């Protein structure tokens, strides 16, 4: 039960970047059908990228032995720290294209950190299918929530959600290390 709770909380942390970006995107007067499609695409990318990371991490861990758990914890902590620092270094965002290749690039950029998290989890030997489904579902729902809230609220939560997500990843990284 504790592991399921950990996976759930980590999934929320991974989806926080999609949530924060979606808050701003939701302020662009996007139709509900488009919001649904964007959430699904981001959810799929949040399943593909950590899958690739877990595969790479598993391959690395079979070759390198026992220190991989430490490396996975350090990687999660580093990603969380990066999220925390980037929350305080916001530049003005350009308008994001939500159609065609623009949507693919957007989803890829939002899910790039989940590859690194998947790599760290692959190094530590986590439950692959459950994590991938959880990451995809959480990021999809958080994207939808961010876009819908962004339609109502104008920009106030974005930085705070990245800080929360980064703090959670740092905490999980420290938990794995110690």
N, C-alpha and C positions, 0 to 999 in steps of 0.2 A: 504493500500500500504506500509506503514511504517513497519507493522508487517511482510509482505512478504520479505522486504529487510532485516530485522533483521534475519529472518529464513535463508535466503540465505547466509548472512555473517557468521552466526553461523555454517552453514553446511560446509562452506569453512574452518572455524577454526577447526572443528572436523576432517576434511579430511587432514589437514596439517600434522598430525603425519604419516598417511599412505603415503603421498607425500614424506616426508623426509626419511622414511624407504625405500620407493620404489626407491629413487634416488640411494642408495647404492646397492639395489637388482638389479637394472637395469644395473649395471656394471658387472654382472656375465655372460654375453653372453647368455641371455635367448631368446628363439624363440618368435616370435610375437603371435603365438597361445597360448603359455603358459602365456604371458603377458596379453592377453585378459581374460583368465581363472582366473588368479590371481586377476585382477581388479573386475571381477564379484563376486568372492568369498568374497573379502574384502567388496564390496558394500553390499552383503547380510548380512554379519556380522554387518555392520554398520546400518543395519535396524533391525536386531534381538536384538542386545544388548540395544539400546535405547528404543525399545519397552518394553523389560523386565523392564528397569529402569523407564519408564513412568508409567507402570502398578503398580510397587512398590511405586513410588512417589504419584500416585493418591490414592492408598489405605492408605498410611500414612497420606496424607493431609486431607482425610475425617475423620480420627480419631483424628487429633491433632489441627485442627482449623486454626486461622489466622496467626500464626507465621511461617507457612510453606513457605510463599513467601520469607521471610528473610532467612530461611534455604536454599531454592533453590538458592538464589543469592549468599550466602556465599559458597555453594558447587561449583557453577560455577567459582567463584573467586578462590577458593582453587585449583580446577583442572587447571585453567589457570596458577596460580602461580607455581604449580608443573611442568607443561610443560616448563615454563620459566627456572626454576632451573635445570631441567633435560637436557635442551639444552646446559648448560655449563658443564655438568658432563657426557661426552661421554666416554665410554670404547670401546675398540676394539670389533667390532661386529664379531660374528662367521658367517660362511657361512650359510644362511638360506635355508632350504629344501623347494622347491616349488612344491612338489608332495605329494599326499596321506595325511597322518596324519600331516606331516610337514607343509603343506599348511593350514590345519585347525588350528593348533596351532599358526601359524604365523598370520592368519586372526583374531583369537581370541585375541591374544596379542595386535594387532594394534587397535582393536575395543573396548578394555576393558574400555577405558576412556569414550566412548560414552554411556556406561551403566550409569556411574555416571552423565553425562550430562542429560541423559534421566530421571534419578531419580530427578535431580534438576528441570527439566522442568515439570515433573509430579507433583511435589510439588507446582509449580506455576500455574498449570492449562493451559497448552499450547495446540495448535491444533495438535493432535497426528498424523493423517495420513499424513498431509502435511510435518511435521517435519521428520517423518520416511523416506518418499520417498526422501525428499531433502538430508538427511544425506547419504542415500545409493547411490544416484546418484552422489553427490559431491565427496564422498570418492572413488567411482569407477573411475570417470574421473580423479581425482587427482592421484590415484594409477597409472593409465595408463600414465598420463603425467610424473609423477616422474620416472617411469621405462624407458620411451622413452628418457627423458632428461638425465637420468643416463647413458644411452648408449652413449651419446654424451659428457656430462660434467662429470668430475671426482671429485665429492664430495664437491663442494664449496657451494652449496645452502642448504644442509641438516639442519645445525644448525639454519640458518636464518629463514627457514620456520617454525620450532618449536617455535622460538621466536615470530614470527608474530601470529601464532595460539594461543599461550599462552596469548599474549597481548589482542587479541580479546575476548577470554573467560573471562579474568579478567575484561575487559570493560563491557561485558554483565552482569557479576555478579554484578558489581557496579551499573549498570543501573537498575537492578531489585531491588537491596537493597535500592537505593535512588530514 
